[in-house]
Amino acid sequence: MTGASADAVRRAVGAVMDPELRRPLDELDMLDDVAVEGGRAHVTISLTIVGCPAAERITADVRAAAASVPGIDEVALEVGVMAPDRRRALTERLRGGKAARVMQFGPESLTRVIAVTSGKGGVGKSTVTANLAVALAARGLAVGLVDADVHGFSIPGLLGLAAPDGSVPQPTRIDDLMLPPVAHGVKVISIGMFLRRSAGDEPVGAVAWRGPMLHRTVQQFLTDVYFGDLDVLLLDMPPGTGDVAISVGQLLPHADVIVVTTPQAAASDVAVRSGLVARQTGQRVVGVVENMAGLPMPDGTVLELFGAGGGAAVAAALSGPEGDVPLLASIPLSPGLREGGDAGIPVVVGQPDDPAARAIENLAAALATAPRGLSGRALPFRPR
């Protein structure tokens, strides 16, 4: 075979995407050598770390890519591991010249940050956030999700990351970078990924932290976890107006905020407070989502189990001199939404025709096309 065949194999293998870093092997300097003799291609690659959890996927994709080149009948693959200096150079390139452990989503970032809040627990905030993240990713956006509800984390289970025994995969570490697990195209980080389970069926303890520890945890999620270039970063906030809400307001004062409520007054009256606290830290309330709205019945009637009008009431209460706050979505009560959460299969994936799934898809479409607030952001040009 000619040298052109070796070049063709190199191009094919170099285009293979690392499933964690979401970049081609050639760009990541993971492709070491390609040689072709007759119909046999010999390919050498270097993984980032020993025990790379994506090793099986990468090697399978490399073999398939090399074998897809016309004239290649056999592929011999040699797999090694990067030396420390080479790995260090990779992490520096991934950071784009930024120092380690710095805020990735500051005012200069082009990533849209959306914090999803609620006044009280039990309104389905996490379920809405998880499904919204998946719906945005399905529209082709690069999406990250931070489970900032440290005490009541549930995002790993809702996205199907939790195993039957409750264990959750940990982020992959490349030196001082942490690569978040990916579920349904969404990069996810949660405190649940760092908690060990006992030999029995029960988890080891619970997260019983106070303000300083909570602040540090959220800060580390936003600095030490490498999300790469994101279009949207969602934060599943804890209910109420406590320590984490204040910390996120300090760390991400430019974030947009969506307030989730149910139709009943007991939830909607409290939900207004979470929007007011967000606004006090400089964040912008961009809308309200009403969850558990009326359930359509087979006879055409609607069962308003939790009443009606709460979402519109919250939107009206938060509207004022700062501008109108719209009711972005009214998500009906849905057995499919609940079943999907229990099974770890978001309803927008498992039952896309479900009324709740359609409402969340419409919400994702509205957010994906909504103009972003650029107040306080450094734009990449300057006047002459």
N, C-alpha and C positions, 0 to 999 in steps of 0.2 A: 504494500500500500504506500501511497505517497505521503509526504509531509502534510499535504492539505487535509488528509483524513484525520491526522492527529489534531490539527487545528479545529476540525469540525467537532471532534470529541471534546476538546477543551471548551469550545463554546457551549456545547450542550450541557456538559457537567457544570461549568461555571455558572450557568443560569439556574441551577437547582437552588431553591429557596431553603434557608435554614428556618424550620418551623417556629423556633422561639424568637430569633432575632429578626425574622421577616425580611431578610436581605439575601441576595444571591451569594453563593460560596465564593465566587471570584472576587466580589467586592469585600468579603470578609477575610480574604487571604487564607482560606481553608483548602484551596486546591493547590497541591504541591507539584505534581508532575503527571503528564499524560504521554504515553508511548503506544505506538500501534505497530504490530508486526503481523502481516497477513491479515486475517480477519479477527485477530485478538487484540483487545485494548487493555492496557495496563494503566490503572488510575491510582494515584496516591493522594489521599486527603488527610488533613489534620483536624480533629475535633478540638473544641475550645478547652474542655476539661475531661479528666478521667471520669468515667461513669456518666457521661452526658446522657440525659434522659431522652434526648431526641436522636440518639445514635442509630437506632434501628430504622427510624423513618428516613434519616439522611442517607444511610447506606443503601436502602432500597431504592430511593429516588435517584441516587447517583448511578446505580447499576442500570436502572430503567432508562435514564437519559443517555448513557453511553451506548446501550444496546439499540437505541432508536436511530443511531447514525447509520446510514446506508453503508453496507459492506462490513459491519461489525457483527460477528457471529458469537463472540465469547468475550466476557468482561472479567478481568482479574482486578480485584479491589484491595488495596492496602490501606489500612486505617491507623493513623497515629494520633498523638496529642501535641498541641502547641507547647513550645518552650515558654517559660515565664516571660521573657522579654517580648516575644512575639505576641503573647496574649495581652501583655500590658499595652503594646502599641494598638491592638485591636480595641481595647476598652477606651483608650484615648480618642480613637477615631469615632467610636460610637457616641461619645459625649459631645462630639463636634467642637472640641477645644475648650469646653467648659470644665471647671474644676470639679473634683469629686464632691458629692454631698452638698450640692447647691439646689435651690428651688428650680424645678424644671418648668413650672407653670406660672411664672411671675408675670407682671404687667406687659413685659416685652414679648411673651409667648403668643404665637398665633393659634394655640389650642383654645377652643371654647370650653370653659369650665362651667358645669351646671351642677349645683348642689340641690338635691331633692330632699325636702324637709317635710315635717309634719308637726302638728302641735301635740299629738298624743300617739301612743302605740296602738297597734291593731287596726290601722286604717289601710293596710296593704301597700305602704310606701316602698318597702324593699321589693315586693313582687312587681310593682309598677316600674321601679328603677331597673331591675334585671331584664324585664321584657323590653323596656325602652332601649336599653343598651344593645340588645340583640337585634332589635328592629333597625336601629341606626346602622349597625355593622352590616346588616343585610342590604342596606342601601349603598354599600360601597365605602362607607366612612371608616376611618381608623379610630377605634373606640377603646378607651380605657375605663375601668370601673374600680373605684376605691371604696371598700366597705368600711366607712368611717363609724359605723354603729358598733363600736368596740365591745360593749357589754352584751349586745343582743345580735351579734353577727349572724346572718342567714344567707348571704349572697352565694357562698360556695355550694350550698345545698340547692338553692333555687336554680343555679346554672348547671347542675349535674356534675360538679367537681368532686363532691363527697362520695366516697366509696360506701358500700353497704354497711361497713363497720363504723362509719362516721369519719374516717380519716380523710384528710385532704392533702393533695400534693403540695409540697413546698416549692417556693421559687427556686429556680436554678441560679447558682452563684458562679459568676466569673470574676475572680478576684473580689473587688469591692462593689461589683454590680450585681443586682438581683433582677432576674428576668421573671416577670409574673407569668403564671399559668394562663393558658388561653382556652376559653370555652365559647363555642358558637361564634368565633371570630372576635371575641372581646377579651382584652388583656385585663386580668383580675388580680387584686391583692386584698387580703383580709387577714385579720389577726387569727382567724381560725386555721390558717395555714401554718401557724407556728406553735400550736398547742399539741402536745403529745397525748396519746391515749394510754390508759393502763392496760394490763394484760386481760382484764375483764371487759365487760360491755360498757362501762361507764367512762366518760372522759375524765382526765385529770383536772379536778378543780374547775373553777370558773374565773373569768377576768374580773377581779375585784380591785380596780385601780381608781385612784382619785386624779384630780386635775393635772398635776405635772406629768404623770405617766401617760395620761390620755393625750396631752398636747404633744409629747415627744413621739408617741406612736404615730399620730397623724402626720407629724412633720417628717418622720422617717419614710412613711409611705410616699410622700411627695418629693423626697430628695434622693433616697437610696435605691428606690425601685426604678429600673430603667424601662420606661414605656416606649421610648422611641418617638417618632413624629406622630402625634395624634391630631385628629380633627376635633374630637370631642372627648373630654374627661368628665365622667359622671361621678358624683359622690353620693353614696347612700348614707344620709345623715341619721344620727340617733333622733328619736322623737324629743320634742321639747326645746328648751332654750338654755341648756346647760353648758358644761365646760367645752365639749367638742364644737358646739355651734360657735362659741366665742373664739376658739382656737382657729377654726376654719375661716372665720371672719377676719382674723388677724393675718393668717397666712395667705389667704386668697380674697382680698377685699374687692377684687374686680370680677368675682364670680357672678354668674346669673343664678337665680334661685327659682325653683318650682315648688309650690306648696301643695301637698296632697292632703285631701280631707275626704270624709264620707258625707253623705247628704244631711245627716242628723246634726242638730244644733250643738249637741254635746261635743262633737268633734270639730265642727266648723268654727265655733266661737273660740276654741283654743288654737286652731290652726292659724288664725290671724296673728297671734302673738309671735309665731315662728317667723312669719314674714316681716313683722315689725323689727324684730331683733336683727335679722339679716340686713335690713335696710339701715339700721343704726351703725353697722360696721362698714357701710359703703357698698354693699352688694345690691344688685338690681333684681327685683322680683319681676320675672318675665311672664308668669302665669300661674294658674291654679288648675289642678287635676282633681276631678271628683271621682272617687272610686266607690264601688259597691252601689252604684245607682240602680234604677229600676230594672227588675228581671223580666224580660219578655216571656209571656206564658203562651202555651200552645193555642189558646183561644183568642189570642191577639191582645189581651189585656196586659198590663204591666204591674208587677208586684213591687211596690215601693217599700221594701222591708225596713229600710233605714230612713224613710221619709224622703223628702225632695227639697231641692233648692239650696242645699248647703254650699255647694261649689260656687254658685252664682253669688251667694251672700259673702263668701270670703273674697271673691274677686272684687265685689263692690266695695267692701271695707278697706281693701288694700289700694284701691284706686284713689287718686287725689292729685295734688299739685305735681307729684313726680310723674304723673301720667296714668293712663288707664291700664289696669291689670286684667287681661282677658281670662276667661274660662277656656283653657286649651283643650280639654277633653272631659267627657263624662263616660266613664267605663262601667258598663252594666255588671251586676252580679253574674258570676259565671262559674258553674261547676268545672268547666274546662280549665279556667284560670287557676283554680285551687288544685285540681288534679295535676296540672303541669308543674306547679310549684313543688308538690309532694314528690313527684317523679324526677325532678331535675330536668324537665324538658319544657322550656318556656312555651306558653300557649301560642306565641307568634310563630313558633317552629312546628310544634306538634299538632295544633289545630288552627291553622291560619284563617279558616272561615268562621271561627267562633266570634260572636259579637264583641267580646272583650278584645280579642286579637285585632279585629278590624279597627276598633277605637284606638288601640295603642299604635297601630300602623299609621293611622291618620295623625296622631300626636307626633310620631317620629318624622313624618313628612313635613309637618308644620315647623318643627324645630330645625330640620335640615335645611330649610329654605329661608328661615327667619334671618333678618339682618343682625349682625353682631354689634354690640356696643363697643366702641373703640376709645371711649373716654379714658384718659390716663395711659394709653398704650403708646409706645414708641413706634412710629411708622418707619418702614425701611427706605426713606428718602429724605432729602433735605432741600430747602429752597436755594436757588443759585443767587 
